[in-house]
Amino acid sequence: MKIQHLSVILLLFGCVTVDKSVLLDRSAYPVPMSAVQVLIESDTVPEDCQRVAMLHAEGPEIFTSEADMWDSLREETGELGGNTVQLLFMGGPDWAERFLRENPDRDATAIALWCPSSNG
């Protein structure tokens, strides 16, 4: 019984939350997470892309890996109808946050995009 409670607590703490500002509502046309292409900031975005949403993800650093952040951003992009996510920033807490907070967050900022030329 105690192990089950601990598992639930760890799952709750390990969650990545994604806040979004929707710019283009394509949620009627979701895209599977596995089909969402990932771009980093220095990648060239195809000219036919449209911004679907601005995304901000965060999760407790101790329980959240970069892979968890990527998966959450890809999943949210797909649910919003985007097929590409461009990462603008991902990082852990700075020294001040580590000193002042007991459980500092890992953060990421990204843009969810719909790119017809990438749909395939």
C-alpha positions as CSV (number, residue, x, y, z in Angstrom):
1,M,0.0,0.0,0.0
2,K,2.8,2.4,0.9
3,I,4.6,1.6,-2.4
4,Q,1.5,2.5,-4.4
5,H,1.2,5.9,-2.6
6,L,4.9,6.6,-3.2
7,S,4.4,5.7,-6.9
8,V,1.5,8.1,-7.3
9,I,3.4,10.9,-5.5
10,L,6.4,10.3,-7.8
11,L,4.2,10.4,-10.9
12,L,2.6,13.6,-9.8
13,F,6.0,15.3,-9.1
14,G,7.5,14.0,-12.3
15,C,4.9,15.6,-14.5
16,V,5.8,18.3,-17.0
17,T,3.2,21.0,-17.3
18,V,2.9,22.9,-20.6
19,D,1.3,26.3,-20.7
20,K,0.2,27.5,-24.2
21,S,-0.9,30.6,-26.0
22,V,-2.9,29.4,-29.0
23,L,-2.3,31.5,-32.1
24,L,-4.0,29.3,-34.7
25,D,-6.7,26.8,-33.7
26,R,-6.0,23.5,-35.5
27,S,-7.0,21.3,-32.6
28,A,-9.7,19.7,-34.8
29,Y,-6.8,18.1,-36.7
30,P,-4.5,16.5,-34.1
31,V,-1.2,15.0,-35.2
32,P,0.3,11.9,-33.4
33,M,3.3,12.8,-31.2
34,S,5.5,10.4,-33.2
35,A,4.8,12.5,-36.3
36,V,5.8,15.8,-34.8
37,Q,9.1,17.0,-36.2
38,V,11.6,18.7,-33.8
39,L,13.7,21.8,-34.7
40,I,16.2,23.5,-32.5
41,E,16.6,27.3,-32.5
42,S,19.4,27.4,-35.1
43,D,17.4,25.2,-37.6
44,T,15.8,26.9,-40.6
45,V,12.0,26.8,-40.4
46,P,10.3,26.0,-43.7
47,E,8.8,29.2,-45.3
48,D,5.2,27.7,-45.4
49,C,5.0,27.2,-41.6
50,Q,2.3,28.9,-39.6
51,R,2.6,29.5,-35.8
52,V,0.0,27.4,-33.9
53,A,1.0,28.3,-30.4
54,M,3.7,29.6,-28.0
55,L,4.6,26.9,-25.5
56,H,6.3,27.0,-22.1
57,A,7.0,23.7,-20.3
58,E,8.3,23.2,-16.8
59,G,8.9,20.3,-14.4
60,P,10.8,19.6,-11.2
61,E,14.4,19.2,-12.2
62,I,15.0,16.2,-9.9
63,F,12.2,14.2,-11.6
64,T,12.2,15.7,-15.1
65,S,14.7,14.8,-17.9
66,E,15.2,16.6,-21.2
67,A,13.5,13.7,-22.9
68,D,10.4,14.3,-20.7
69,M,10.4,17.9,-21.8
70,W,10.8,17.0,-25.5
71,D,8.0,14.4,-25.2
72,S,5.7,16.9,-23.5
73,L,6.3,19.6,-26.1
74,R,5.8,17.2,-29.0
75,E,2.6,15.8,-27.4
76,E,1.2,19.3,-26.9
77,T,2.1,20.4,-30.4
78,G,0.4,17.4,-31.8
79,E,-2.8,17.9,-29.7
80,L,-2.9,21.5,-31.0
81,G,-2.7,20.3,-34.6
82,G,0.9,21.2,-35.2
83,N,3.4,18.9,-36.9
84,T,6.6,20.7,-36.0
85,V,7.9,22.1,-32.7
86,Q,10.8,24.5,-32.6
87,L,12.7,24.7,-29.3
88,L,13.8,28.3,-28.4
89,F,15.2,27.5,-25.0
90,M,15.6,24.6,-22.6
91,G,17.6,24.7,-19.4
92,G,17.7,23.9,-15.7
93,P,17.6,26.3,-12.8
94,D,20.4,28.9,-12.3
95,W,22.4,29.0,-9.1
96,A,20.1,31.5,-7.4
97,E,17.0,29.3,-8.0
98,R,18.9,26.2,-6.8
99,F,19.9,28.1,-3.6
100,L,16.4,29.7,-3.0
101,R,14.1,26.8,-3.9
102,E,13.9,23.3,-2.5
103,N,12.7,21.8,-5.8
104,P,13.9,24.0,-8.8
105,D,12.3,23.6,-12.2
106,R,13.7,22.7,-15.6
107,D,12.1,25.0,-18.2
108,A,11.6,25.1,-22.0
109,T,10.1,27.6,-24.4
110,A,9.0,26.5,-27.9
111,I,6.8,27.4,-30.8
112,A,4.3,24.9,-32.1
113,L,4.1,25.1,-35.9
114,W,1.9,23.7,-38.8
115,C,4.2,23.2,-41.8
116,P,2.4,21.7,-44.8
117,S,5.7,20.9,-46.5
118,S,6.6,18.7,-43.5
119,N,3.4,16.8,-43.6
120,G,4.1,13.4,-45.0
